[in-house]
Amino acid sequence: MEELQKAYEARAKKINKVEELKALRTPKEAFEQLEYYALNGYDSISQEDKDYFLKCFGIYDKNSTTPQKFMLRVRVSGGHLNAKQARVLGLIAQEFGQDYIDITTRAQVEFRFLDIKDFPTIFQKMQSVGISSYQTGVDNFRNILNDPLDSYGFDNILPSQELLLALESKFLRNYEWISALPRKFNTAITGSISNRCNVFGHDCSFVLAQKNGLYGYNMYLGGKVGKIAKSADIFLSSAFEVEKAYDSIIDIFKRFGFRDNRNKNRLGFLIEAVGMEEIARAIRENAGIDFATAGETMTKLDFNDPDHGRVQLRDGSFALHMVVAGGIFSGSDLVAVADASEKFGNAEIRFDVEQSLYILGVKDVEALLKESIFEKYKSVDSVYKNHLIACAGSQHCPFGVIENKSDAIKMAEYLEKKVPIFDARVRMYWSGCVKGCGLHGLGDIGFEGCKVKIDGEMEGAVNISIGGKLTSEGVEGYTVVKSAPLKYANFYVESLMVEYRKHKGAFESFEEFNERILKLYTPAAIGFIMKLGAYLREKNIDIEIGFSDRVNSGKNEEFELFEIGRKIYYKLSNKEPYSAYERFTNALKSEKLQDIRELTLGVDENLALMCERILETKEQNRAVVFSEVAQFISLF
């Protein structure tokens, strides 16, 4: 592992401030102070414990948003929870946390508004049902994800929860590993052909695979928010091999992971420094096993459970899905779910990465749907809420630059009214800032919170992306609109949804629509058409300029712009701007563009000016990129 050592030494000349902070004390010492802090109040807590050490146990100081109150992140291994555990968590939220719960994208829960005096009692209650918040923050192994229908679903080939717990047991509550890593480390495992756990978005993933007639797991490494994991070209044919490979990679990361710039300390940066081949070689050497090369990855399907609301399980019962838009839940709701799971199901509950949940083992689905909890939360909601993710946002997170959850729900409800769509699927993922906790890069439509200046004042905005995928090995989306003010973003997305509804085939998902039609266009063209549609509706101009599955511009922005200019001119005047064309310009160079104002009485002046810039007779004077004419259709 000489190359790893060289890479480590090259960046070992300095350490970051968090590493300096770690040297002051151990997490164990901080946790042992919890009783003292509980007795003596908020002001007795040392600054280093608030800043770092208590986060090792999921305890986050939220003084900046809720004075002298804390958030507690609770580990729910694989998202698997039984009714007894769920009831205890619900009662904790009721008694200590203003009845508030967030379901997270790591299939766990967060309590808020907690007082330091209550933590010893809270931990005792959680421990009584085998629930922990250990290592759910900072430089630790975070909650391991798994398919929520593991061992129950027809599409589950290799039940993996027992293996997940074996991996977890290596580090959980083990002080040799608490805060020992250079940065956080996310893990996922799935033995299913459907990707219900965003399996390619983690530092380390074990993904269902087949080789030489054997089922096992391919190992993927280096994923994180904003980056898809890549194959390590390793196939693991048994639980024993998975454990040995995991032991090896976490040891490598602990020993050689960078500890200087925290923004570049995740496992992916170590892989970039030495290459995946070297990492794979080191994994084999460190494990003392010459693991086979990768087989065929079998986890290739998106999951559509929320679109049907129920999934038949192997034993003939059903998993009934519950849509929790943005993950905004409550302790009372969780108690009600626990009660329902015991009355109608097998007392098993599962969280998923889209901040929603399943009740398993349901035999009488219709009877369960009549329960009051399903009056509040639907089994099948609108296409805009079935797959909606929204991270905490500025209301609860110091990094958030927009409220996010409320923004996501407002947009979903706006689109429900303006563009109702059925037999469809669209995943709308919202992150309140660039950190991307809402997985915006993987959404069909992703929203990343930012700020924009309007009339001299800073306002909340979003960067809008499309094209993220969970299927196959996952794909990051691409930006189509930058810095869209929140008060206008709804209108831009409305344009996109109008086009989706108009063009989609039967049961065609937005992902399939994107692959079939939107990928024929440049991102700039897509963003421009979204803005143009919003402008036309705002001005009550009854023309449509949308997308087509017959495009010959070759994703050349200059050609796309000329074609859109032609369409606008024709639809406003019922006359072609030029009599003949040679590719994407006028064939007769002596022919002059007639002023559209002469052809159409009362034509919108901005559109007239835009047509002039796009279709100017002298080709060298034309606008050739969309940014040159965007100001003509600006809503602000």
C-alpha positions, 0 to 999 in steps of 0.5 A, spaced: 500 500 500 505 504 498 501 509 493 496 510 499 502 512 504 505 517 499 498 520 497 497 520 505 504 523 506 503 528 501 497 531 504 499 530 512 503 537 512 497 540 516 491 538 519 484 541 520 481 545 526 476 539 527 482 534 528 485 539 532 479 539 536 479 531 537 486 532 540 483 535 546 479 530 549 475 523 547 468 522 545 467 518 551 469 523 556 464 528 553 458 523 553 460 521 561 459 529 562 452 528 559 449 527 566 453 533 569 450 537 563 443 535 564 443 537 572 447 544 570 443 546 564 445 549 557 450 554 560 454 548 563 456 545 556 463 546 554 464 549 547 468 543 544 462 539 546 457 543 543 461 544 537 463 537 536 463 531 541 456 531 543 454 530 535 458 523 535 452 521 539 447 525 535 446 531 539 446 537 535 446 544 539 441 548 535 441 554 539 442 559 533 435 556 530 431 554 537 435 557 543 438 552 548 435 547 544 437 540 541 436 536 535 437 528 536 438 524 530 436 517 532 439 511 528 434 506 525 438 500 522 437 499 515 430 503 516 427 497 519 423 498 526 418 494 530 412 497 533 414 497 540 420 501 538 416 506 533 411 507 539 417 509 544 420 514 539 413 517 538 412 518 545 419 521 546 417 526 541 411 527 544 414 528 551 420 532 550 420 534 543 414 538 542 411 532 538 415 533 532 419 528 528 423 529 521 424 522 517 431 523 514 434 521 507 438 516 511 431 512 513 432 514 520 428 520 525 430 526 528 427 529 534 427 537 535 426 542 541 430 538 546 432 540 553 439 538 555 436 536 562 432 530 558 437 527 555 439 521 560 431 519 560 431 519 553 437 515 552 434 510 557 428 510 553 431 508 547 436 503 550 430 499 553 428 498 546 434 497 542 435 504 539 441 508 539 443 515 536 451 513 537 455 515 531 449 519 527 454 525 526 460 528 524 466 523 523 463 517 524 459 511 520 452 513 519 446 509 519 447 503 514 441 503 508 438 497 506 432 495 502 426 497 506 422 490 503 429 486 505 427 479 505 419 480 504 419 483 497 418 479 491 424 482 488 429 481 494 434 476 492 439 476 497 436 478 504 441 483 507 439 485 514 443 480 518 449 482 514 448 489 515 447 488 523 454 484 522 457 490 519 454 495 524 456 491 530 464 492 528 463 500 530 457 501 533 458 503 540 465 501 539 469 507 542 475 505 538 471 507 532 467 513 535 470 519 531 476 515 529 475 517 521 477 523 517 470 524 515 463 521 515 462 514 512 456 512 509 454 505 507 449 501 503 447 494 502 441 491 498 440 484 495 434 487 491 433 488 483 429 494 485 433 500 488 429 502 494 435 505 498 439 510 493 444 504 493 450 508 489 450 514 493 454 512 498 462 512 500 461 504 500 456 500 497 454 492 496 450 491 491 446 485 488 450 482 483 451 475 479 457 472 477 458 465 474 451 463 476 452 465 483 449 471 487 453 476 491 455 483 491 459 488 487 462 493 491 462 500 489 466 506 492 467 513 493 459 516 492 457 522 496 452 527 495 453 530 488 457 524 486 455 517 484 459 511 487 464 507 482 465 500 481 471 497 485 471 491 480 470 486 486 465 481 487 463 478 494 460 471 494 458 470 501 457 474 507 464 472 510 467 476 504 463 482 505 465 483 512 472 482 510 472 487 504 468 492 509 473 491 514 479 492 509 476 499 506 474 502 513 481 500 516 484 503 509 480 510 510 482 510 517 489 510 516 490 513 510 484 518 509 486 525 508 485 530 515 487 536 512 481 540 508 475 537 510 471 539 504 476 534 500 477 528 506 471 523 504 473 517 501 472 519 494 478 524 494 483 518 497 480 514 491 481 520 486 488 521 489 491 514 487 485 511 483 480 505 483 485 500 481 490 501 487 484 502 492 482 495 490 489 492 490 489 495 497 483 492 499 485 485 497 492 486 500 489 488 507 484 483 507 488 477 505 483 475 500 484 475 492 477 477 491 474 475 484 473 481 479 466 484 479 460 480 476 453 483 473 450 488 477 443 486 478 440 492 482 437 496 475 430 498 477 427 504 480 422 503 485 415 505 484 411 502 490 409 510 492 405 510 485 401 504 487 401 505 494 401 497 496 406 492 494 405 484 495 409 481 499 412 473 499 407 471 504 401 474 500 400 480 505 402 487 503 407 492 504 402 499 505 406 505 503 405 512 507 407 518 503 410 523 508 411 529 504 418 532 506 419 527 512 415 532 516 412 527 521 410 527 529 410 523 535 403 522 535 403 520 528 408 515 529 404 512 535 398 511 530 403 508 525 405 503 531 398 501 533 396 500 526 402 496 524 400 491 530 392 491 529 393 490 521 400 488 520 406 484 522 408 490 527 414 491 522 415 498 520 420 501 514 422 508 513 425 509 506 430 514 503 424 518 500 422 520 507 416 516 507 414 509 510 411 502 509 407 498 514 408 491 513 404 484 513 398 488 511 392 483 509 386 487 509 389 493 506 382 497 505 380 496 512 387 499 514 386 505 509 380 507 513 384 508 519 385 516 521 392 516 520 391 515 512 386 521 512 392 525 514 397 521 510 395 518 503 398 511 501 398 514 494 398 522 493 399 526 487 405 525 482 408 531 485 408 528 493 409 521 492 417 522 491 418 528 494 424 529 498 426 536 502 432 536 507 431 540 514 432 547 510 433 554 514 428 553 519 432 547 523 439 547 519 444 553 520 447 551 513 440 552 509 439 558 505 431 557 504 426 554 508 426 548 503 420 543 506 415 549 506 418 551 499 417 544 496 410 542 499 408 549 496 410 548 489 407 541 489 401 543 491 401 549 486 403 544 481 397 539 483 392 545 481 395 547 475 398 541 472 394 535 474 398 528 472 396 521 472 399 515 471 406 518 472 412 519 476 416 524 478 421 525 483 422 532 486 428 532 491 430 539 494 436 541 498 436 547 502 443 549 500 449 546 496 451 541 501 445 537 498 442 533 504 436 532 500 439 529 494 437 534 489 442 531 484 439 525 484 432 527 483 428 527 476 427 535 478 432 537 483 432 544 487 438 546 490 437 552 495 441 559 493 440 566 494 439 572 488 438 579 488 432 582 486 431 590 486 437 590 491 435 585 496 437 578 497 431 573 496 431 565 496 432 562 490 433 555 487 438 552 482 434 547 478 437 541 475 434 535 471 436 528 469 438 525 476 437 517 476 437 512 481 436 506 476 442 502 473 448 505 476 445 512 478 446 518 474 447 526 477 443 531 474 445 537 470 443 544 471 437 547 467 436 554 471 440 557 475 438 562 481 431 562 480 427 566 485 422 562 489 416 566 487 418 564 480 420 557 480 413 554 480 412 557 474 418 555 470 417 548 473 410 548 471 412 549 464 416 543 464 410 539 467 406 542 461 410 539 456 411 532 460 403 531 461 403 533 453 408 528 451 408 522 456 406 515 454 402 511 458 405 510 465 411 513 462 415 516 468 419 523 467 425 519 467 423 516 461 420 522 458 427 525 459 431 520 456 426 520 450 425 527 449 429 532 453 436 529 452 435 531 445 436 538 447 442 542 451 441 544 458 440 551 456 435 550 451 431 546 456 432 552 461 430 557 456 423 554 454 421 553 461 422 560 462 419 562 456 413 558 457 412 562 464 413 568 461 407 567 455 403 565 461 404 571 465 403 575 459 397 571 457 400 570 450 396 564 447 402 560 443 406 554 445 413 553 444 415 546 447 419 540 446 419 535 440 421 528 439 423 530 432 429 535 433 435 535 428 439 541 431 444 536 434 444 539 441 447 545 438 445 551 442 446 556 436 441 552 431 436 551 437 436 558 438 434 560 431 429 554 431 426 557 437 426 564 434 423 561 427 417 558 431 416 564 435 415 569 429 411 564 425 406 563 431 405 570 433 405 572 425 403 566 422 408 567 417 415 565 416 421 570 417 424 567 411 422 564 405 427 559 405 432 556 409 439 552 409 440 548 415 439 553 420 440 560 417 436 564 411 438 561 404 437 568 401 442 572 404 439 578 400 432 577 403 431 582 409 427 580 416 420 583 416 419 587 422 414 583 426 410 589 429 408 590 422 405 583 421 402 583 428 398 588 431 400 589 439 405 584 439 409 583 445 415 588 445 419 584 448 418 578 444 419 583 438 425 585 440 427 578 441 425 575 434 430 581 432 436 579 436 435 571 434 433 572 426 437 578 424 438 579 417 446 579 418 448 572 420 454 575 424 449 580 428 445 574 431 444 572 438 447 565 438 446 563 445 440 563 450 443 567 455 444 573 450 436 574 449 434 571 456 433 578 459 427 579 454 423 573 458 425 575 465 419 575 470 423 580 474 
